[in-house]
Amino acid sequence: MQIMIKLLKLVLINILVFLGVLILLNLAVISVYKLYFLINLPDHRRELPNYKNISWACTHFKEFGELRSEYRSYVGWRRFPYKGQTINIDKQGIRITPQSESATEKSPLVVFTGGSAMWGTGADDANTIPALFAKIAQGRYRVINLADSGYTAFQGYLFLKLQMINGLKPDIVVSYDGVNDATILQPGLRPFGHQRDEQIREAMSGKDTLSFSNIFLYSLKYAFYKYKNYKKDTVIKANNSNEPSPERIEQTAKALLEGWLSTKDLAEKQGADFIGILQPNPAMGKPNLTYLKLNKDLLNYDKLLYPAVLKLLQTPKYKDLANKVIILTDIFDSKEPIYIDEYHVSPNGNKIVAQKIYDYIINSVDSR
């Protein structure tokens, strides 16, 4: 009997030690994670030559690192409200855009959709594409920026539709897409999906929330998930063995075009004009990239998707859509440093895009 009691005590002690180690590991991971955001390690992009004479760059990238998002039905996510010196986001998760002092309620409303490049990563509120468009327009138009980081063309359509259901009445809709749709070619993602599919699938896997794994291993699993995605995002050498099939490339290109087609139909039913823009990316054209270290895998996805999109635009199904699309793939061909990573540009690039959009609207939309 005493041997049995000693054995039970030994087993109990081992279980308690094991659980204690797991708890300590979880606490350590949580502490490191919180310390990381407390320290808010500097974003190296602020040191690029693009920001040499821009005083707000350090503040912007610090604030950018503080932003968080929440789950939103249908569209996937939106950012939480935020109030900073360079970034301000309202209660709907929409980045605030300064309007021209000359704009009035009667000024036509231009609505911009897209991913982080349109949202304005790398730019303060006054230097996003919509803000610079408003400045160039000098009151001729009002603007609203519905973009958010990671959004594909179809997500942009869904969020626009939700806003229009709630009373938004655009006169012109500009959908700025390409690189986020290209990232859907990564292994594990699917056409008409988005970049956080894997994360949401894991969260909704159906496992018991009171399971041992979720109670004692959640922090460790989350840390592994973040590390895995960090490694995936920082690989420099292209891995051709993961190259998607021609069929998947075509399906992904169709997903982008169907997102535009849906946005076009939605806009035109409300009496608004639609403009689709195949956005620039470092893999296309001849931009100055000598000061950057870029992920060749991500650039390769752009190289695969863009030709497929351009080819489909020439087919009968997308003939009418093609007349509403601007191709800006080589707009940054110059010696000037414009790109700050695989997706984003500094304010000088945003200004070039804003001017192109304004010129197109004045010459091809307002002139009708």
C-alpha positions as CSV (number, residue, x, y, z in Angstrom):
1,M,0.0,0.0,0.0
2,Q,2.8,2.4,0.9
3,I,4.5,1.6,-2.4
4,M,1.3,2.5,-4.3
5,I,1.0,5.8,-2.4
6,K,4.7,6.7,-3.1
7,L,4.1,5.8,-6.8
8,L,1.0,8.0,-7.0
9,K,2.9,10.8,-5.3
10,L,5.7,10.5,-7.8
11,V,3.3,10.5,-10.7
12,L,1.5,13.6,-9.2
13,I,4.8,15.4,-8.7
14,N,5.9,14.7,-12.3
15,I,2.5,15.9,-13.6
16,L,2.8,19.1,-11.6
17,V,6.4,19.7,-12.7
18,F,5.4,19.1,-16.3
19,L,2.4,21.5,-16.0
20,G,4.6,24.0,-14.2
21,V,7.2,23.9,-17.0
22,L,4.4,24.5,-19.6
23,I,3.0,27.4,-17.7
24,L,6.5,28.9,-17.3
25,L,7.1,28.5,-21.1
26,N,3.8,30.1,-21.9
27,L,4.5,33.0,-19.5
28,A,8.0,33.4,-21.1
29,V,6.5,33.5,-24.6
30,I,3.8,36.0,-23.6
31,S,6.4,38.2,-21.8
32,V,8.8,38.2,-24.8
33,Y,5.9,38.9,-27.1
34,K,4.7,41.9,-25.0
35,L,8.2,43.1,-24.5
36,Y,8.7,43.1,-28.2
37,F,5.8,45.5,-28.7
38,L,6.7,47.5,-25.6
39,I,10.2,48.1,-27.0
40,N,8.7,48.5,-30.5
41,L,11.9,47.7,-32.4
42,P,12.6,50.3,-35.1
43,D,11.3,49.6,-38.6
44,H,14.4,49.6,-40.9
45,R,12.4,51.2,-43.7
46,R,12.6,54.5,-41.9
47,E,16.3,54.6,-42.7
48,L,15.9,54.2,-46.5
49,P,17.1,57.1,-48.7
50,N,13.4,57.7,-49.6
51,Y,13.0,59.3,-46.2
52,K,16.2,61.3,-46.0
53,N,14.5,64.6,-45.7
54,I,11.2,63.5,-44.2
55,S,10.9,64.4,-40.5
56,W,7.9,62.3,-39.6
57,A,9.3,59.0,-40.9
58,C,10.4,57.6,-37.5
59,T,7.1,58.5,-35.9
60,H,5.1,57.0,-38.7
61,F,6.8,53.6,-38.6
62,K,6.6,53.5,-34.8
63,E,2.9,54.2,-35.0
64,F,2.5,51.7,-37.8
65,G,4.0,49.0,-35.5
66,E,1.3,49.8,-32.9
67,L,-1.7,49.1,-35.2
68,R,-3.9,46.1,-34.6
69,S,-6.8,44.6,-36.4
70,E,-10.0,42.8,-35.5
71,Y,-12.0,40.1,-37.3
72,R,-14.9,41.4,-39.5
73,S,-17.5,39.2,-41.2
74,Y,-17.2,38.9,-45.0
75,V,-14.2,41.1,-45.4
76,G,-11.9,39.3,-43.0
77,W,-10.5,42.1,-40.9
78,R,-10.3,45.9,-40.3
79,R,-8.0,47.9,-38.2
80,F,-9.0,49.2,-34.8
81,P,-9.5,52.9,-34.3
82,Y,-6.2,54.8,-33.8
83,K,-5.2,58.3,-33.2
84,G,-1.6,59.3,-33.8
85,Q,0.6,62.1,-35.3
86,T,0.9,60.4,-38.7
87,I,-1.9,57.8,-38.7
88,N,-5.5,58.2,-37.8
89,I,-8.2,55.6,-38.1
90,D,-11.9,56.1,-37.4
91,K,-14.4,53.8,-35.6
92,Q,-15.2,52.0,-38.8
93,G,-11.6,51.1,-39.4
94,I,-11.2,53.6,-42.2
95,R,-8.1,55.7,-42.4
96,I,-8.8,59.4,-42.2
97,T,-7.9,61.4,-45.3
98,P,-7.4,65.2,-45.1
99,Q,-9.7,66.9,-47.6
100,S,-8.9,70.0,-49.6
101,E,-10.2,73.2,-47.9
102,S,-11.9,74.0,-51.2
103,A,-14.0,70.8,-51.2
104,T,-17.7,71.0,-50.3
105,E,-20.5,68.5,-49.8
106,K,-21.4,69.1,-53.5
107,S,-17.9,68.0,-54.7
108,P,-18.1,64.6,-56.4
109,L,-16.9,61.8,-54.1
110,V,-14.0,59.6,-55.2
111,V,-13.8,56.3,-53.3
112,F,-10.5,54.4,-53.3
113,T,-10.2,50.7,-52.5
114,G,-7.2,48.4,-52.4
115,G,-4.6,47.0,-50.1
116,S,-1.8,48.5,-48.0
117,A,-0.3,50.4,-50.9
118,M,-3.5,52.4,-51.3
119,W,-4.1,52.5,-47.5
120,G,-0.8,54.2,-47.2
121,T,1.9,52.1,-45.6
122,G,5.0,54.3,-45.5
123,A,3.1,57.5,-45.7
124,D,1.5,59.8,-43.1
125,D,-2.2,60.8,-43.5
126,A,-1.4,63.7,-45.8
127,N,0.7,61.7,-48.2
128,T,-1.4,58.6,-49.1
129,I,-2.6,58.3,-52.7
130,P,-6.1,59.5,-51.8
131,A,-4.8,62.5,-49.8
132,L,-2.4,63.6,-52.5
133,F,-5.2,63.2,-55.1
134,A,-7.4,65.5,-53.0
135,K,-4.6,68.0,-52.8
136,I,-4.0,67.9,-56.6
137,A,-7.8,68.2,-57.2
138,Q,-8.0,71.4,-55.1
139,G,-11.6,70.9,-54.1
140,R,-12.8,69.5,-57.3
141,Y,-13.4,66.2,-55.6
142,R,-13.9,64.8,-52.1
143,V,-12.2,61.5,-51.3
144,I,-12.5,58.5,-48.9
145,N,-9.9,55.7,-48.5
146,L,-11.6,52.3,-47.9
147,A,-8.4,50.3,-48.4
148,D,-6.8,48.1,-45.8
149,S,-3.6,46.1,-45.6
150,G,-3.7,42.7,-47.3
151,Y,-7.0,43.3,-49.1
152,T,-7.5,41.6,-52.4
153,A,-9.7,43.1,-55.2
154,F,-12.7,41.0,-54.0
155,Q,-12.3,42.0,-50.4
156,G,-12.3,45.6,-51.6
157,Y,-15.5,45.0,-53.4
158,L,-17.2,43.5,-50.3
159,F,-16.2,46.3,-48.0
160,L,-17.3,48.9,-50.6
161,K,-20.7,47.1,-50.8
162,L,-21.1,47.1,-47.1
163,Q,-20.4,50.8,-47.0
164,M,-22.8,51.5,-49.8
165,I,-25.5,49.6,-48.0
166,N,-24.9,51.9,-45.1
167,G,-25.4,55.0,-47.3
168,L,-22.1,55.7,-49.0
169,K,-22.8,57.2,-52.4
170,P,-19.6,57.4,-54.6
171,D,-19.4,59.2,-57.9
172,I,-16.2,57.5,-58.9
173,V,-14.7,54.2,-57.5
174,V,-11.0,53.6,-58.0
175,S,-9.8,50.0,-57.3
176,Y,-6.0,49.7,-56.9
177,D,-5.0,46.0,-56.9
178,G,-2.5,43.4,-58.0
179,V,0.2,42.5,-55.5
180,N,-2.1,41.2,-52.8
181,D,-3.9,39.0,-55.3
182,A,-0.5,37.7,-56.4
183,T,0.3,36.6,-52.9
184,I,-2.7,34.3,-53.0
185,L,-0.4,32.1,-55.3
186,Q,1.5,31.1,-52.1
187,P,1.2,27.5,-51.0
188,G,-1.8,26.9,-48.7
189,L,-3.9,29.8,-50.1
190,R,-6.8,29.6,-52.6
191,P,-8.3,31.9,-55.3
192,F,-11.1,34.1,-53.8
193,G,-9.3,33.6,-50.5
194,H,-7.1,36.1,-48.6
195,Q,-3.8,36.2,-46.8
196,R,-5.2,35.2,-43.4
197,D,-7.0,32.1,-44.5
198,E,-4.6,29.8,-42.7
199,Q,-4.8,31.8,-39.5
200,I,-8.6,31.8,-39.5
201,R,-8.8,28.1,-40.4
202,E,-6.6,27.3,-37.4
203,A,-8.7,29.4,-35.1
204,M,-11.9,27.7,-36.4
205,S,-10.5,24.2,-36.6
206,G,-13.3,22.9,-34.3
207,K,-11.0,21.8,-31.6
208,D,-12.4,22.0,-28.0
209,T,-11.4,25.5,-26.6
210,L,-11.1,23.8,-23.2
211,S,-8.7,21.2,-24.5
212,F,-5.2,20.6,-23.0
213,S,-3.6,22.0,-26.1
214,N,-5.6,25.3,-26.1
215,I,-5.2,25.9,-22.4
216,F,-1.5,25.0,-22.0
217,L,0.0,25.3,-25.5
218,Y,-1.8,28.2,-27.1
219,S,1.0,30.8,-26.6
220,L,3.6,28.3,-27.8
221,K,1.5,27.5,-30.9
222,Y,1.0,31.1,-31.6
223,A,4.7,31.9,-31.3
224,F,5.4,29.1,-33.7
225,Y,2.8,30.4,-36.2
226,K,4.3,33.9,-36.0
227,Y,7.9,32.5,-36.5
228,K,6.8,30.3,-39.4
229,N,5.2,33.3,-41.2
230,Y,8.2,35.5,-40.3
231,K,10.5,32.9,-42.0
232,K,8.2,32.7,-45.0
233,D,8.2,36.5,-45.4
234,T,12.0,36.9,-45.1
235,V,13.2,34.1,-47.4
236,I,15.3,35.8,-50.1
237,K,16.0,32.9,-52.4
238,A,13.2,31.9,-54.8
239,N,11.9,28.3,-54.5
240,N,10.7,27.2,-57.9
241,S,9.5,23.9,-56.5
242,N,6.5,25.7,-55.0
243,E,5.6,27.5,-58.2
244,P,1.9,27.3,-58.8
245,S,0.4,25.5,-61.8
246,P,-0.8,27.4,-64.9
247,E,-4.4,26.5,-63.9
248,R,-4.1,28.0,-60.5
249,I,-2.4,31.2,-61.9
250,E,-5.4,31.6,-64.3
251,Q,-7.9,31.0,-61.5
252,T,-6.2,33.7,-59.3
253,A,-6.1,36.1,-62.2
254,K,-9.8,35.5,-62.7
255,A,-10.4,36.2,-59.0
256,L,-8.8,39.6,-59.4
257,L,-10.8,40.4,-62.5
258,E,-14.0,39.2,-61.0
259,G,-13.4,41.4,-58.0
260,W,-13.0,44.3,-60.4
261,L,-16.1,43.3,-62.5
262,S,-18.2,43.1,-59.3
263,T,-17.0,46.5,-58.2
264,K,-17.7,47.9,-61.6
265,D,-21.2,46.6,-61.7
266,L,-21.9,47.8,-58.2
267,A,-20.6,51.3,-58.9
268,E,-22.4,51.6,-62.2
269,K,-25.7,50.5,-60.7
270,Q,-25.4,53.4,-58.4
271,G,-24.6,55.8,-61.2
272,A,-20.8,55.9,-60.4
273,D,-17.8,55.5,-62.7
274,F,-15.3,52.6,-62.1
275,I,-11.6,52.7,-62.6
276,G,-9.5,49.6,-62.1
277,I,-5.7,50.0,-61.7
278,L,-3.2,47.2,-62.0
279,Q,-0.7,48.6,-59.5
280,P,3.0,48.9,-59.9
281,N,5.3,46.3,-58.3
282,P,9.1,45.9,-58.2
283,A,9.0,42.8,-60.5
284,M,7.7,44.8,-63.4
285,G,9.3,47.6,-65.3
286,K,12.8,48.9,-64.4
287,P,12.6,50.7,-61.0
288,N,15.7,51.6,-59.0
289,L,16.0,48.7,-56.4
290,T,19.7,48.9,-55.7
291,Y,19.2,50.0,-52.1
292,L,16.7,47.2,-51.3
293,K,16.8,43.5,-50.3
294,L,13.6,42.0,-51.7
295,N,11.9,38.6,-51.3
296,K,12.3,37.0,-54.7
297,D,9.5,34.5,-54.0
298,L,7.0,37.4,-53.7
299,L,8.3,39.1,-56.8
300,N,8.0,35.9,-58.7
301,Y,4.3,35.7,-57.8
302,D,3.8,39.1,-59.4
303,K,5.7,38.0,-62.5
304,L,3.4,35.0,-62.8
305,L,0.0,36.7,-62.1
306,Y,0.3,40.0,-64.0
307,P,0.8,38.5,-67.5
308,A,-2.2,36.2,-66.8
309,V,-4.3,39.2,-65.9
310,L,-3.3,41.1,-69.0
311,K,-4.0,38.1,-71.2
312,L,-7.5,37.6,-69.7
313,L,-8.3,41.3,-70.1
314,Q,-8.0,40.7,-73.9
315,T,-10.7,38.0,-73.9
316,P,-14.4,38.8,-74.8
317,K,-15.6,38.2,-71.2
318,Y,-13.6,41.1,-69.9
319,K,-13.7,43.4,-72.9
320,D,-15.8,46.0,-71.3
321,L,-13.8,45.8,-68.1
322,A,-10.5,46.3,-70.0
323,N,-11.8,49.7,-71.1
324,K,-11.9,50.8,-67.5
325,V,-8.5,49.5,-66.4
326,I,-5.2,51.5,-66.2
327,I,-2.0,49.6,-66.3
328,L,0.6,51.3,-64.1
329,T,3.2,48.5,-63.9
330,D,6.1,50.6,-65.2
331,I,5.2,54.0,-63.7
332,F,8.2,54.0,-61.4
333,D,10.9,53.5,-64.0
334,S,13.4,56.1,-62.8
335,K,16.6,56.4,-60.8
336,E,14.7,58.0,-57.9
337,P,14.3,55.7,-54.8
338,I,10.6,55.0,-54.7
339,Y,10.0,51.4,-53.4
340,I,10.5,50.7,-49.7
341,D,9.8,46.9,-49.9
342,E,8.0,44.4,-52.1
343,Y,4.7,46.2,-52.0
344,H,4.9,49.8,-50.8
345,V,6.4,53.1,-51.9
346,S,7.3,56.4,-50.2
347,P,5.3,59.6,-50.7
348,N,7.1,60.5,-53.9
349,G,5.6,57.3,-55.5
350,N,2.2,58.0,-54.1
351,K,2.3,61.5,-55.7
352,I,3.1,60.0,-59.1
353,V,0.1,57.6,-58.8
354,A,-2.3,60.3,-57.5
355,Q,-1.4,62.5,-60.5
356,K,-2.0,59.7,-63.0
357,I,-5.4,59.0,-61.5
358,Y,-6.3,62.6,-61.5
359,D,-5.2,63.1,-65.1
360,Y,-7.2,60.0,-66.2
361,I,-10.4,61.1,-64.4
362,I,-10.1,64.6,-65.9
363,N,-9.4,63.4,-69.4
364,S,-11.4,60.2,-69.6
365,V,-14.2,60.4,-67.1
366,D,-15.2,64.1,-66.6
367,S,-14.7,64.8,-70.2
368,R,-17.6,62.6,-71.3
